[in-house]
Amino acid sequence: MAYYMGKPIPKFYYDRIKAAGSLETEVDNFWNNTLPHYFTQDKFYGIEQEQRPLEGVVKQRALAFGLANQRI
């Protein structure tokens, strides 16, 4: 994962997650722009985005990302 974090686009979205008051959508944007670097179509991988609740329902950063972030 460290290799992909050195790329400008994943790093841009990662920095947005670290900002105070970031939302779960920031985490989603990070994964949507990072996973395709690892799970490539030439290896027959596909990536699907989870369904989002109505706008305004998600107000806090995802706790799961904070825990996973400690492993990067």
N, C-alpha and C positions, 0 to 999 in steps of 0.2 A: 504494500500500500504506500510505502514511503516514496517509491518511484513516481506514482501517480500524483501524489501531493506536491511534487516538484513542478508539475505542469501548471500553466497559468490559470486555466479555467477552473479545475477542481480547487485550487488554492483560493481563487476569488470567492467561490461559494463557501468554502470552509471559513474564510475570514468573516463572512456575513453571519455565520452561525455563532461565532464567538462574540459578536456584538451584543451588548446588553439589550435585553428585551426582544431578542430574536424569536421568531415563531417557528412552529413545526414545519410550515411550508418552506422555510429556509433549509431545513434538514432534508426535506424531500427534494428540493432543487439541487442540493449537493449530491445526493445519491444518484439522481437522474443524469447528472453530468459527469459523474465519476465512474460508475459501474460499467458504462459502455467501453471504457478504456481497457477494462480487465476481461469482461465477458463479451468478446467480440463476435460479430456475425459470421466471420470466416470460420469460427469454431461452432457455428450453428446455435449460438445463444440468442435468446430474446429477453427483453426486459419490459416488464409491465409496471405501470404506476398504479399504486393502490388508489381506491376511490377516496375522494376527499369529502368531508362533511361540508355543509353550507358555509360560505364565507362568514367569518365572524365567530364561528363556533370554536375554532382552534385558536387559542390565545397564548399558549405557553410553549416553550421549547420542549422537544421530546426528551424525556429523561433517558430513554434507551440510547440515544446518541451520546449523551454525556457519559454514560457508562462505557460504551464502545470506544469513545474517543480516547479513553485512558490507555487503550491497547495500541494505538497508532504510533 
